[in-house]
Amino acid sequence: MKRSILLLALIVTLAPGAAGAQTAFQGFVPHPPCGESPPQPLATSGGSPAIGTWSEADLEKAAWQHAPCLHWNAGKMRMATALSAAIPASSLDALLVRYGALSQYKSIRFWSILHQGWEEFVSQAGFTDGPNAAYTYPDMKAEDFVAGRDFYYYEIGRAGRTIHHLTVRQHTADRAEITTENVTPVRAALFTVFEPGALKTAMVIERRGPQDWTYFQTIGVGQGSDFLAVRSASPYVNRLVALYRYMAGQKTDGAPPAAPH
């Protein structure tokens, strides 16, 4: 949700823990809101989000990755992390403009489990003219979020410069669905952590009241990812929480990290 999230040049090379050690989040089950209303978030608008993580075995058992609004049908998923919450906003367009303001993403801070401190989400991000990224373009406006449109964007962070593909799957007055995937490899040091297409996100925003919105975003780790990519879900959790706080207008580093280790 993914840039985006977003959107997500993850630093997982030395991440401690293991994929099976995510029991702290397993009490929450934010199902993909595809064709039906998602479960009510566990807090009021702007409150603490619900978070869930799933290993490859969990996903196969639940057939979770085949939820249609995720568009993750090509190949198996090795891990997924999801966040569901409620966000106050005057309109869906207001939230989409905030989501599409990639120039502001350098202001987002997330908790790095590797360095045990708050770090920049990206050092720079913006929209480009395609996979070759020869030109950059301004942030997206509300009218740019037309169902069926495709965009490319770049991120610069610890993993270097990466290019991602964004698709607007649906946009009505009450609901938006957006997916992304990496176009170029995501590397950490000498390792390729994600081959092209191995890092996916999906975001769904849906009205639940006059100025109240359900916000759902998930990160999927697919085939073509290194074993380091599924060693721990904590980096994904912390980035999802950071983006949620940004979307909700909260201070991104103003609360304890969701996954400190």
C-alpha positions in Angstrom: 0.0 0.0 0.0 3.8 0.9 -1.7 4.8 3.1 -2.6 4.3 2.0 -2.9 4.4 2.0 -1.1 5.6 1.8 -2.3 8.7 2.4 -3.5 10.6 -0.1 -1.2 14.3 -0.7 -1.6 14.6 -2.9 1.4 17.9 -3.4 3.3 17.6 -7.0 4.5 21.1 -8.3 4.1 21.9 -8.5 7.8 18.4 -8.5 9.1 18.2 -10.7 12.3 15.5 -13.2 13.0 13.7 -15.6 10.7 10.5 -15.6 8.7 8.9 -18.0 11.2 9.6 -15.7 14.1 6.8 -13.2 13.4 4.2 -14.4 16.0 3.9 -11.0 17.5 1.8 -10.0 14.5 -0.1 -13.2 13.8 -3.1 -12.2 16.0 -4.1 -9.7 13.3 -5.5 -10.9 10.0 -6.0 -8.0 7.6 -7.4 -9.9 4.7 -7.1 -8.3 1.2 -10.3 -6.2 0.7 -11.2 -7.7 -2.7 -14.9 -7.6 -3.6 -16.0 -7.3 0.0 -15.6 -5.0 2.9 -12.4 -5.7 4.9 -12.5 -6.4 8.7 -12.9 -3.3 10.8 -9.5 -1.9 11.8 -8.7 -2.4 15.5 -8.5 1.3 16.2 -10.2 4.6 15.4 -9.1 6.7 12.5 -5.4 7.6 12.7 -4.9 4.9 15.5 -2.6 2.0 15.6 -2.8 -0.2 12.5 -3.4 -4.0 12.3 -0.4 -5.9 10.9 0.0 -9.4 9.7 2.8 -11.5 8.2 2.7 -14.8 6.3 5.4 -17.2 5.3 5.3 -19.1 2.0 3.6 -22.1 3.7 1.0 -19.8 5.3 0.2 -18.3 1.9 -0.1 -21.6 0.2 -2.4 -22.9 2.9 -4.7 -19.9 2.7 -4.4 -19.2 -1.0 -4.0 -15.6 0.2 -1.9 -14.4 -2.8 -4.7 -15.2 -5.3 -6.9 -12.4 -4.0 -7.9 -10.7 -7.2 -7.2 -7.1 -6.2 -3.6 -8.0 -5.5 -2.8 -9.1 -9.0 -0.2 -11.5 -7.7 -1.2 -14.5 -9.8 2.1 -15.0 -11.6 4.2 -17.5 -9.6 4.3 -18.3 -5.9 4.8 -15.7 -3.2 7.4 -16.5 -0.6 6.3 -13.9 2.0 3.7 -11.3 2.5 3.2 -8.5 5.0 0.1 -6.4 5.3 -1.2 -3.4 7.2 -4.8 -2.3 7.7 -6.0 0.9 9.4 -8.5 3.7 9.2 -7.5 7.2 8.0 -9.4 10.5 8.3 -9.5 12.5 5.1 -11.8 15.0 3.3 -11.8 12.9 0.1 -10.1 10.0 -1.6 -8.4 12.4 -4.0 -6.7 14.1 -1.0 -5.2 10.8 0.0 -4.1 9.9 -3.6 -2.4 13.3 -4.0 -0.4 12.6 -0.8 0.4 9.1 -2.0 1.6 10.4 -5.4 3.8 13.1 -3.9 7.0 11.2 -4.3 9.1 14.3 -3.9 8.0 14.3 -0.2 9.0 10.7 0.5 12.5 11.8 1.6 10.7 13.3 4.6 9.5 9.8 5.7 11.5 8.0 8.3 11.4 4.3 9.2 13.0 2.2 11.9 16.1 0.3 10.6 16.6 -2.9 12.4 20.1 -3.1 10.9 21.2 0.2 12.3 18.8 0.4 15.2 17.7 3.9 14.4 15.4 6.1 12.3 16.5 6.5 8.7 15.2 8.1 5.5 12.6 6.1 3.6 14.4 7.2 0.4 17.0 9.9 -0.2 15.1 10.8 -3.5 12.2 9.6 -5.5 10.2 10.7 -8.5 8.3 9.7 -11.6 10.1 8.9 -14.9 9.2 8.4 -18.5 9.8 4.6 -18.5 12.1 1.8 -17.5 15.2 3.7 -18.8 14.4 6.7 -16.6 15.8 9.3 -18.9 13.5 12.1 -17.6 11.7 12.9 -14.4 8.2 14.3 -14.0 6.3 16.2 -11.3 4.3 14.5 -8.6 1.0 12.9 -9.5 -2.2 14.9 -9.3 -5.6 13.5 -8.4 -6.6 13.5 -12.1 -3.6 11.4 -13.0 -5.1 8.4 -11.1 -7.1 7.0 -14.0 -8.0 3.3 -13.9 -5.8 1.4 -16.3 -2.9 4.0 -16.4 0.6 2.9 -15.9 3.5 4.9 -14.5 7.2 4.4 -13.7 9.0 5.9 -10.8 12.5 5.7 -9.3 13.8 5.5 -5.8 17.3 6.2 -4.5 18.3 4.7 -1.2 20.8 2.4 0.4 20.2 -0.1 -2.4 21.1 2.5 -5.0 18.7 3.6 -7.8 15.8 1.3 -8.6 12.9 1.6 -11.0 9.3 0.5 -10.3 6.1 0.1 -12.3 2.9 1.5 -10.9 -0.6 0.6 -12.2 -3.9 2.3 -11.2 -6.2 -0.7 -11.1 -9.4 1.1 -10.0 -10.4 4.7 -9.0 -13.9 5.8 -8.2 -15.1 8.3 -5.7 -15.2 5.7 -3.0 -12.3 3.2 -3.8 -8.9 3.1 -5.3 -6.6 0.1 -6.0 -3.0 0.6 -6.9 -0.2 -2.0 -7.5 3.5 -1.7 -8.0 6.5 -4.0 -8.8 10.2 -3.5 -9.3 11.4 -3.2 -12.9 15.1 -3.2 -12.1 16.9 -5.5 -9.6 17.1 -4.4 -6.0 20.6 -5.0 -4.7 22.3 -4.9 -1.3 26.1 -4.7 -1.5 27.1 -7.5 -4.0 23.8 -9.4 -3.7 20.7 -9.2 -5.8 17.9 -9.4 -3.2 15.0 -9.0 -5.7 15.1 -9.8 -9.4 12.8 -7.7 -11.6 9.1 -8.4 -10.6 10.0 -10.1 -7.3 9.0 -7.2 -5.0 5.3 -6.3 -5.3 2.9 -4.1 -3.4 -0.8 -3.5 -3.5 -2.8 -0.7 -1.9 -6.5 -0.3 -1.5 -8.3 2.7 0.0 -12.0 2.5 0.5 -14.6 4.8 2.0 -16.1 3.7 5.4 -17.7 7.0 6.4 -18.1 10.7 5.2 -14.5 11.5 6.1 -13.2 8.1 7.1 -11.3 5.7 5.0 -10.0 2.1 5.3 -6.4 2.0 4.3 -4.9 -1.4 3.3 -1.4 -2.0 1.9 0.6 -5.1 1.5 4.1 -6.1 0.3 4.7 -9.4 -1.4 8.0 -11.2 -1.9 7.8 -13.4 -5.0 9.9 -15.8 -7.0 13.2 -14.3 -8.0 14.0 -13.1 -4.4 17.1 -14.2 -2.5 16.8 -16.1 0.8 17.8 -12.9 2.6 14.5 -11.3 1.4 12.5 -13.7 3.5 14.8 -14.0 6.5 12.7 -11.5 8.5 9.5 -9.6 8.0 10.5 -6.7 10.3 11.9 -4.4 7.5 8.6 -4.8 5.6 6.6 -4.1 8.7 8.5 -1.0 9.6 8.2 0.4 6.0 4.5 -0.2 5.9 4.0 1.5 9.2 6.2 4.5 8.1 4.1 4.9 4.9 0.9 4.6 6.9 1.9 7.3 9.3 2.8 9.6 6.4 -0.5 8.9 4.7 -2.3 9.6 8.0 -0.5 12.9 8.5 1.4 11.6 11.6 5.0 12.1 12.5 6.7 9.0 11.0 9.4 8.7 13.6 7.2 9.9 16.5 6.2 6.6 18.0 8.0 3.4 19.0 8.9 1.2 16.0 6.4 -1.6 15.2 9.2 -4.1 14.8 12.3 -3.0 16.7 14.4 -6.1 15.9 
